[in-house]
């Protein structure tokens, strides 16, 4: 990605980093010209003609100190161009850090992360194989399971492992409280329908509903009371079996002395609520007014409420008795 065409030089666009602004006054390229003077290449040297060491210096940097000369002009095709003094000051010594470290650091803060992100791809560490632990830590096992191996388990598998873990009385004095805490936290995640998630799942890869349910599980585990929770359709994407477990978890959170306000369309969740407020009569600009309010039984009796009509089965989405034949255009999975 960084060097798409090795027959090109840096000046010819052979190094795809930042494409905005004139090439000859970009800080990276101005520094690369000075780096090239020390390591024996120029901005016009094709990458295929560079040595592995020169390419390694360009991409990964060097520990050597580089002196900026008094002459602050820079050679360009067709003549000499003045180098901006604020970019590379004369008589300044610097260490060139390399393209990779520069892109990695800039991607954490730059608003153009999407542009920088295309240059980076996370890969597992060769030393720890993605475990993110030192060899000493990975060498410790419990019933044949290492720490990073345990973190690769799903919530359901991890809870099953903890339940059957046999710890003698001597070790229980040390590990008892920790195991109880781990068991409770895993059970909270299980109760909100997240049994399939692996413990090492990266937060950015979670859906909005999954992230919301994880926060909900942490709140259940905290044991707080007197808190007002506002939830936006927490049942989205859940199987009916997991839906009932989530309702049970929400009920427990209420029973601790908390109040929950939810935007919800799931029938089972609506029927489990203590109080419903039905807005309508339509959607968007056709809604926004309170049509019915009260217990599910009261809303069910309201003929003005579209929600009540469906809860009472006065209205229903009938399963079609006859299916239309699919056309030649189809999506096969």
Secondary structure as UniProt FT lines:
FT   TURN            6..7
FT   TURN            10..13
FT   HELIX           23..25
FT   HELIX           27..39
FT   TURN            43..44
FT   HELIX           47..49
FT   HELIX           52..60
FT   STRAND          65..67
FT   STRAND          73..76
FT   TURN            77..78
FT   STRAND          79..82
FT   TURN            85..87
FT   TURN            90..91
FT   STRAND          93..95
FT   HELIX           99..109
FT   HELIX           113..117
FT   TURN            118..119
FT   TURN            126..130
FT   HELIX           135..138
FT   STRAND          141..142
FT   TURN            143..144
FT   STRAND          145..146
FT   HELIX           147..151
FT   HELIX           155..164
FT   HELIX           169..191
FT   TURN            192..193
FT   TURN            195..196
FT   TURN            199..200
FT   HELIX           203..205
FT   HELIX           208..222
FT   STRAND          228..232
FT   TURN            234..237
FT   HELIX           240..255
FT   TURN            256..257
FT   STRAND          259..263
FT   HELIX           267..271
FT   STRAND          276..280
FT   HELIX           284..286
FT   STRAND          289..294
FT   HELIX           296..301
FT   HELIX           306..311
FT   TURN            312..313
//
